[in-house]
Amino acid sequence: MKKQEIKASVKDELLVEKRRNQMIKGAVTLFKEKGFHRTTTREIARAAGFSIGTLYEYIRTKEDILYLVCDSIYDHVRERLQKDLDPKKGTLNGLRLGIANYFRVMDEMQAEVLVMYQETKSLTKDALPYVLKREIEMVEMFEELLIHCVENGEINLSEKQVNIIAHNIFVQGQMWGFRRWALKKLYTLEEYIELQTEFLLSGIK
């Protein structure tokens, strides 16, 4: 499934990336406060630091901005995980590190992730399948790591067990953001990471 092309009238790719990043940052704050439908493109332009006319040089619709927000979240998460995660090593220590790094990224990007899940329903029918596919790609990164752990004899899991554990890791990372208002009264982020990792690994073992 191909990435949706968001057309811009500006030809300078570096400038397009810079301006769109400004839009994304401003839009996340507004979408979180007001929701997608109650936020206007004029407000997004103001939050990004430029005029409404300038905004429309880089996107065509408000839905374009929501798509860019969702896509940028997955790009950032994937980039961070790939930087710190070597799935081909296939060790339990590598798995621990991967889980911890993912949970920390979810902590850093909790506002963006909340907005994404609240507003994904507002994506166009062409954009939604692509965004959902990006989520599956995140799960597949943990599947790959688990598969190499199996191949290296670190753990013994069936294909279906690998799949469900990868999904569990993904959801538990997001849970810190969704339930942080309650969880942070009981645990620090590092305590949460340690407890969830132990539960996951005890189930695997």
N, C-alpha and C positions, 0 to 999 in steps of 0.2 A: 504494500500500500504506500503510495507516494506521499511525500510531504506536500502540503498545500502551498501553492505559490501565492504570496501576498505581494501584490504589485505596488511599486512606488514610482513616482515620476522623477525622483532624484536618481542619478546614475552612479554616484559615488557610493560604493558598497560599504566602505568604512563609516561614512557619515550616516548611511541608512541604519547600520547596526547600532551606532551610538544613539541616534534619535529613538530608535525602537526600544532600546534598553531603558531610556529615560521614560518612555511611555509605559513600559511594563511596570517599572517601579512605582510610578504615580497611580497607575490603574489598580495595582494590587491593594494599595491603601484605601482607595475609594471603593473598590468592589467589596472589601471587607467591611467597611463602615456602612455602605448604603445598598450594596447588592448591585449586580450587573445592570438590571433594567432601570434602576433609579439613578444611575450614574450617566451623565451626559458626556459626549465627546469634548465639549467645551471645558468641562471640569477636568477631564483627563489631560487636555492640552495645558491648562493652567498648572496642574500638579506637576507636569513634566517640564514646565518652564518655557513654553513657547506658545505661539498663537494657534487658533483653530485652523487657520489657513495653512500654517506650517505642518500641522498634524496630518492634514489630508494630502500632503506631498509624500507621506510615508505609508499610509494605509488608506483603505477606501471606506470601510465600515467599522462600527464599534465591535462587531463580531470578529473582525480581523485582529483587534487588540486582545480579545479574550483567547483566541487561538494562539497568538504569540506568547501570552502569559503561560498557557498550559505547556506549550512546546519548550519554552525556556526553562521551566521547572525540571522537565525530564532531561534536557541537555545538561543542566547543572548537576543533577543527581548522578547521571551516568558518568560525567566527567570526573566527579569526585571519587566515585567508586572505582573507576578504571585506573585512576591515579594511585590508589592505595591497595587495590585488590588484584592479586595474581591468581586467577582461578586454576591455572594449570599446575600450580604447586600442589593443590589438593591435600591440604593438611587441616587438622582441626584448629590449629593455631591461626591459620589463614582464614578459616571460617569465623572464628571469634573476632578477628580483626575486621573482617568484612561486615559482620553484624554491627559491631561498635561504630564503625565509620558511617554506616548507613543511618543508624539511629541518631548520630550527631548531626548529620545533614538534615534529617527530618526536624530536629530541634531548631536548627538555624533557619529553616525555610517553612516553619509551621504556618505563617500567615499566607504564604503563597499556596501551600498545599490545601489549606482550608478553603481558600477562594476557588481553587481548581475544582474541588469536589462539590462545592456549593453551586458552582455556575456552569459546570460541564454540560448540563442539560440545555444551556442556551447556545451551544455551538450549532453550526449548520449541520445538516445531515451528511454533507460531504466531509466536514472536518472531524466530526465525532469519531468515526471508526479509526482514523489515523491516531488521534489522541489516546484512545483506548488501547491501540496496538503498542504505543510507547510504554504504557504501564506494563503490559505483558513482557516487553523487552527488559524491564527492570527485574521482574521475577525471574526471567531466564538467566540473568547474570548469576543469581544465587543457585539456580538449577545446575548451571555449568560447574560452579565450584563444588557443589555436593556430588555431582557425577564423578569429578576427578578424585574426590575423597573416597568414593566407592571403589574406583579403579585402582587407587593406591592402597586399598585394604584398611583405610582408616575407619570406615564405617560400613555397615552392611544394610543396604536399603533397596527396595524395589523401585521401579520407575514411578509408580503412583505415589509412593512414600516420598520420594525426592520432590515430586511436584507439589504435594501438599505442604511439605516443610518449607519450601521456597516461598509459597504463598503466605504461610504463617509468619515467616521473617518479615516479609514485605508489610503485612498488616500490623504487626506488633510495632514496627518502626513508626508507622503512621499514627498508631494509637497514642503515642506520647504527645503528638500534636493535638489530636482530637479530644483527649481526656486530660491534658496537662493541667487544666484548672483544678482537677481533683488529685491527680497523681503527684504533682509537685508539693502538695501538703504532706505527703508521706515519704517521698523519695527524692534524692537528687537525681540528675540525669545519669550519672555514673552508676548509682545504685540500681536504677531501673535497667540500665544496660546489663549489669552483672546478673541481676535476678532473671531477666528474660532469657539471657544467653544460657544460664544454667538450666532453666526449664527446657529450653530447646535441645540442648546437648544431652540432658538426661533422657529425654524422649528418644533421641537418635540412638544413644548407646543401648 
